[in-house]
Amino acid sequence: MEQDIQKKLNEQDIKLDAIYKSVEKTRKYFLVIIWITVIAVVLPLLGLVFAIPKFIGIYSGLGDLGF
């Protein structure tokens, strides 16, 4: 009887280790996705914050030249 319980506990330990490894891989995957999202979306938006006023200044300056 005790050997059966010990065997089941050992099997559960093996399964828990596998679950832990899987969860860690998933966590790292989500972290990479978050960084890619920040780089691909947020940084260009920050660049537009600086670029749009410059373009508006350029185009509003063209009206002074008679175009």
Secondary structure, 3 states (H helix, E strand, C coil): CHHHHHHHHHHHHHHHHHHHHHHHHHHHHHHHHHHHHHHHHHHHHHHHHHHHHHHHHHHHHHHHHCC
